[in-house]
Amino acid sequence: MGAPDRRGLLQRDHEKLSVRRQCQLLSVARSSVYRPPRPANDNDLELMRRTDHLFTGGPFLGSRRIMAMLKGAGCRINRKRVQR
């Protein structure tokens, strides 16, 4: 069971167990409970789609080559972001 699934089991209004104790029992970070995840940016989704398209078309391409191809297409991206 992944962390998002375990986070879904958490009950904020539980009468006997505090949120802190529930996080300990479920092995979930409390910060992930209190702070909602940031939504993905449309630019990020587009870059991820383009990177995925290039990589599936040529799985032998490395991060440097994919970065160069994306920069040639007018995208501002660095190699670490392609690797991630």
C-alpha positions as CSV (number, residue, x, y, z in Angstrom):
1,M,0.0,0.0,0.0
2,G,1.5,3.3,-1.0
3,A,1.7,6.5,1.0
4,P,-1.3,8.2,-0.8
5,D,-3.4,5.2,0.1
6,R,-2.3,5.2,3.7
7,R,-2.9,9.0,3.9
8,G,-6.5,8.3,2.8
9,L,-7.0,6.1,5.8
10,L,-6.3,9.0,8.2
11,Q,-9.3,10.4,10.1
12,R,-8.9,13.9,11.3
13,D,-11.9,13.8,13.6
14,H,-11.1,10.5,15.3
15,E,-12.1,10.7,18.9
16,K,-9.3,8.6,20.5
17,L,-6.3,8.9,18.1
18,S,-4.7,12.2,17.3
19,V,-3.5,13.0,13.8
20,R,0.1,12.7,15.1
21,R,-0.4,9.2,16.4
22,Q,-2.3,8.1,13.3
23,C,0.6,9.4,11.2
24,Q,3.0,7.3,13.3
25,L,0.9,4.2,13.0
26,L,0.4,4.6,9.2
27,S,4.1,5.6,8.6
28,V,3.0,8.9,6.9
29,A,4.8,12.2,7.3
30,R,2.7,14.7,9.1
31,S,3.7,17.5,6.8
32,S,2.0,15.6,3.9
33,V,-1.2,15.6,5.9
34,Y,-1.3,19.2,6.8
35,R,0.0,20.7,3.5
36,P,-2.0,19.8,0.4
37,P,0.1,18.8,-2.6
38,R,0.7,21.5,-5.2
39,P,-1.1,21.0,-8.5
40,A,1.0,20.2,-11.5
41,N,1.7,23.2,-13.8
42,D,0.5,22.9,-17.4
43,N,4.0,23.7,-18.7
44,D,5.4,20.8,-16.6
45,L,2.8,18.4,-18.0
46,E,3.6,19.5,-21.6
47,L,7.4,19.1,-21.0
48,M,6.9,15.7,-19.4
49,R,4.7,14.6,-22.4
50,R,7.3,15.8,-24.9
51,T,10.2,14.2,-23.0
52,D,8.3,10.9,-22.7
53,H,7.5,11.0,-26.5
54,L,11.2,11.6,-27.3
55,F,12.4,8.8,-25.0
56,T,9.8,6.2,-26.1
57,G,10.8,7.0,-29.7
58,G,14.5,6.5,-29.0
59,P,15.1,4.8,-25.7
60,F,18.9,4.9,-26.4
61,L,18.9,8.7,-26.1
62,G,20.5,10.1,-23.0
63,S,19.4,13.1,-21.0
64,R,21.9,15.4,-22.7
65,R,20.6,14.5,-26.2
66,I,16.9,14.8,-25.1
67,M,17.7,18.2,-23.5
68,A,19.4,19.4,-26.8
69,M,16.4,18.2,-28.8
70,L,14.0,20.0,-26.5
71,K,16.1,23.2,-26.6
72,G,16.1,23.0,-30.3
73,A,12.3,22.9,-30.3
74,G,12.3,26.1,-28.2
75,C,11.8,24.7,-24.7
76,R,13.8,26.1,-21.7
77,I,14.9,23.0,-19.8
78,N,18.1,21.7,-18.2
79,R,19.5,18.2,-18.0
80,K,18.6,17.6,-14.4
81,R,15.0,18.2,-15.1
82,V,15.1,15.8,-18.1
83,Q,16.7,13.2,-15.8
84,R,14.0,13.6,-13.2
